[in-house]
Amino acid sequence: MTLTRKVLVTGGAGFIGSAVCRHLVGSGCEVLNLDKLTYAGNLASLRSIDDAPNYRFARVDICDQAAVAEQFEAFQPDHVLHLAAESHVDRSIVGAREFVDTNIVGTFVMLEVARGYWSKLPAARKEGFRFLHVSTDEVYGSLGEDGLFTEETPYDPSSPYSASKAAADHLVSAWVRTYGFPAVISNCSNNYGPYHFPEKLIPLAILNALHGKPLPVYGKGENVRDWLYVEDHARALDLIVQRGRIGEKYNVGGRNERRNIEVVRTICSILDELRPQAAPHERLITFVTDRPGHDHRYAIDASKLETELGWRAEETFETGIRKTVQWYLDNEWWWRPLREKVYAGERLGLLTAAE
Ligand SMILES: NC(=O)c1ccc[n+]([C@@H]2O[C@H](COP(=O)([O-])OP(=O)(O)OC[C@H]3O[C@@H](n4cnc5c(N)ncnc54)[C@H](O)[C@@H]3O)[C@@H](O)[C@H]2O)c1
């Protein structure tokens, strides 16, 4: 390891990646953020660190092997946190190609470049090198009314998104077994918090409610997700890359299962308090056709991460969602350009009759 830990982050202009960059830069690491800046990448999310001396950004597509290799050679990372991905299930239903390209082929390129770089490191640095592949609990498929996903749950992905992430996880495991490559995998439940692109349920509900627009809830809103505040996830990833065991998987989750309808109602009641003139916000809730292949329930058993590495989520859903709603009220400069120019809240992921 070099004196100051050098961490290469992919997808650092995205929702979780930007939280990871802010966390790492704040803790004194030298950070290189590689991001293609797709519709989901937003450099405004990095405004608080973009002139820090220990932060650098390069616009790179992770599928471009030569460009990625050049960055590895120039930066000489100790750790890699690989987050770049296409991440929205609804978009994967109507256009899976980019999910296959970035999530599968892009991960392959990252593994190949990192393996070539690692194999030539001097012994001491080679020993300390780690590659953390950031994945999702969606690779496990859907749960019934009870039970939890553990690291041993068999993979059973339902959507093109989760299938592409599952494929990437398998590649990472194969690189560990075949080449002895020092990688670790994390599988996390649904994240929420500041700088979340307003196509996902929580920011979409907050912003639509603020604008008096319908709050779309899929099906009857009975689907259950296990919510984790994004900064708790960023801390978990930093811990896993430093202390996780090579070849292991770590589930990350905050024990915060909520039905989607409860999530939207909670947002409405916080807004009723903070914006009483528009109360009751619940009148805006609208049930819409369910997502095809919509998994019923996800819930994470994070006890391996908790007992082995001592991680704990700091936010409960109640504290985290209140902070999140307040953040959107206070940071219109961040979300207004996205609502106006990138995504205005229209429904995605519906199949036509021909499909
Ligand atoms: N959001 C969640 O709830 C959640 C939960 C568990 C795991 N994950 C995983 O965490 C990671 C980050 O998720 P997120 O929600 O922050 O996603 P995001 O969509 O907000 O960000 C993805 C980032 O990757 C970049 N990117 C996309 N294609 C790229 C390419 N070819 N080359 C370089 N950069 C590229 C985008 O520009 C964007 O900045 C993903 O791997 C996702 O599968 C997300």
The ligand as an SDF file (V2000), in Angstrom:
LIG
                    3D

 44 48  0  0  0  0  0  0  0  0999 V2000
  -29.1760    2.0890   -6.2160 N   0  0  0  0  0  0  0  0  0  0  0  0
  -29.3040    1.0030   -5.4750 C   0  0  0  0  0  0  0  0  0  0  0  0
  -30.2410    0.9090   -4.6840 O   0  0  0  0  0  0  0  0  0  0  0  0
  -28.2880   -0.1130   -5.5600 C   0  0  0  0  0  0  0  0  0  0  0  0
  -28.3780   -1.1580   -4.6420 C   0  0  0  0  0  0  0  0  0  0  0  0
  -27.3820   -2.1690   -4.6920 C   0  0  0  0  0  0  0  0  0  0  0  0
  -26.3780   -2.1150   -5.6240 C   0  0  0  0  0  0  0  0  0  0  0  0
  -26.3290   -1.0960   -6.5230 N   0  0  0  0  0  0  0  0  0  0  0  0
  -25.2050   -1.0720   -7.4730 C   0  0  0  0  0  0  0  0  0  0  0  0
  -24.4030    0.0480   -7.1120 O   0  0  0  0  0  0  0  0  0  0  0  0
  -23.8160    0.6160   -8.2790 C   0  0  0  0  0  0  0  0  0  0  0  0
  -24.1450    2.0910   -8.3530 C   0  0  0  0  0  0  0  0  0  0  0  0
  -25.5660    2.2510   -8.3830 O   0  0  0  0  0  0  0  0  0  0  0  0
  -26.2060    3.7010   -8.4780 P   0  0  0  0  0  0  0  0  0  0  0  0
  -27.5910    3.6040   -7.9680 O   0  0  0  0  0  0  0  0  0  0  0  0
  -25.2970    4.6950   -7.8910 O   0  0  0  0  0  0  0  0  0  0  0  0
  -26.2610    3.8740  -10.0580 O   0  0  0  0  0  0  0  0  0  0  0  0
  -26.3850    5.2020  -10.9380 P   0  0  0  0  0  0  0  0  0  0  0  0
  -27.1820    4.7990  -12.1240 O   0  0  0  0  0  0  0  0  0  0  0  0
  -26.8430    6.3450  -10.0950 O   0  0  0  0  0  0  0  0  0  0  0  0
  -24.8780    5.5180  -11.3630 O   0  0  0  0  0  0  0  0  0  0  0  0
  -24.1740    4.7410  -12.2740 C   0  0  0  0  0  0  0  0  0  0  0  0
  -22.9610    5.5510  -12.7350 C   0  0  0  0  0  0  0  0  0  0  0  0
  -22.2070    4.7130  -13.6300 O   0  0  0  0  0  0  0  0  0  0  0  0
  -21.8550    5.5030  -14.7550 C   0  0  0  0  0  0  0  0  0  0  0  0
  -21.7010    4.6190  -15.9280 N   0  0  0  0  0  0  0  0  0  0  0  0
  -22.6820    3.9290  -16.5820 C   0  0  0  0  0  0  0  0  0  0  0  0
  -22.1590    3.2510  -17.6150 N   0  0  0  0  0  0  0  0  0  0  0  0
  -20.8220    3.4840  -17.5930 C   0  0  0  0  0  0  0  0  0  0  0  0
  -19.7340    3.0500  -18.3950 C   0  0  0  0  0  0  0  0  0  0  0  0
  -19.9230    2.2410  -19.4590 N   0  0  0  0  0  0  0  0  0  0  0  0
  -18.4850    3.4860  -18.0940 N   0  0  0  0  0  0  0  0  0  0  0  0
  -18.2770    4.3160  -17.0400 C   0  0  0  0  0  0  0  0  0  0  0  0
  -19.2660    4.7710  -16.2630 N   0  0  0  0  0  0  0  0  0  0  0  0
  -20.5260    4.3500  -16.5290 C   0  0  0  0  0  0  0  0  0  0  0  0
  -22.9690    6.5010  -14.9310 C   0  0  0  0  0  0  0  0  0  0  0  0
  -22.5610    7.6520  -15.6800 O   0  0  0  0  0  0  0  0  0  0  0  0
  -23.3220    6.8270  -13.4880 C   0  0  0  0  0  0  0  0  0  0  0  0
  -22.5380    7.8970  -13.0050 O   0  0  0  0  0  0  0  0  0  0  0  0
  -24.3320   -0.1920   -9.4590 C   0  0  0  0  0  0  0  0  0  0  0  0
  -23.3530   -1.1510   -9.7840 O   0  0  0  0  0  0  0  0  0  0  0  0
  -25.5910   -0.8630   -8.9120 C   0  0  0  0  0  0  0  0  0  0  0  0
  -25.8330   -2.0820   -9.5760 O   0  0  0  0  0  0  0  0  0  0  0  0
  -27.2700   -0.0950   -6.5100 C   0  0  0  0  0  0  0  0  0  0  0  0
  1  2  1  0
  2  3  2  0
  2  4  1  0
  4  5  1  0
  4 44  2  0
  5  6  2  0
  6  7  1  0
  7  8  2  0
  8  9  1  0
  8 44  1  0
  9 10  1  0
  9 42  1  0
 10 11  1  0
 11 12  1  0
 11 40  1  0
 12 13  1  0
 13 14  1  0
 14 15  2  0
 14 16  1  0
 14 17  1  0
 17 18  1  0
 18 19  2  0
 18 20  1  0
 18 21  1  0
 21 22  1  0
 22 23  1  0
 23 24  1  0
 23 38  1  0
 24 25  1  0
 25 26  1  0
 25 36  1  0
 26 27  1  0
 26 35  1  0
 27 28  2  0
 28 29  1  0
 29 30  1  0
 29 35  2  0
 30 31  1  0
 30 32  2  0
 32 33  1  0
 33 34  2  0
 34 35  1  0
 36 37  1  0
 36 38  1  0
 38 39  1  0
 40 41  1  0
 40 42  1  0
 42 43  1  0
M  CHG  2   8   1  16  -1
M  END
$$$$
